[in-house]
Amino acid sequence: MSVLRKTSRTTSQEQLKTVLQEAQSRGHIKRADTKEAAATILTDLENPDSELRKTMANLKPLQYV
């Protein structure tokens, strides 16, 4: 939960990136297709021209208290 609280002060893009990276590092993502989807999302979040990143720019991050 502390990781989620820290992301409350970031952008929605950074929040999603952090959550996916945490899930990967903790081994929560097990299926190959899900791992591939997470990797694709992380790549898209790094690309300023991706549709995902452009869409995420308009979203407010979730607030964890």
N, C-alpha and C positions, 0 to 999 in steps of 0.2 A: 504494500500500500504506500510505502514511503516513496517509491519510484513514481507512482501515479500522482502523489501530492506535488512532487517536484515538477512534473510536466504541466501542472496547472498554470505555471508562469511562462510557458513557452507557446509557440504557435501550434495550430492543429497539425501541421506537417511534422514538426519536431515531436509532437506527442505520439503520433502514429508510428513514426520511426523508432522512438524509444520503446514503445510497447512491443513492436515486432522484434526488435533486437533482443529485448529481454526474454520474450517467448522462445526465440531461437537459442539463446545462450543457456536457458534453463532446460532445454530439451522438450518443451511443451508441444512443439510442432514436429509431428512424427511422420505423417504421410508424405510420400514423395511429391505428390501434386500440390499439397499445401506448402511444402518447403519451396517449391518452384514459384508458386504464387507470391509467397512472402518475399522471395528474392527479387521478383519482378517489381513488386511494389516498392521495395527499398531502392532499387535502381531508378524507378520513376521519380521517387521523392528527391533524388540527387540531381535530376535533370530539370533545369529551370524551364525548359520548353515542353515538358510533358503535360498532358491534359490533367492528370491526377494532381500534379503540383499546382497548376493554375486553378483548379477547382478548390483545392484545399486552402488556397489563399483567401477565399471568401468565407471560410468556416471559422467560427470561434472555437477555441479549445475547450474541452470539458473541464469543469472545475471540481477538483477533489479537495474536500476539507476534512 
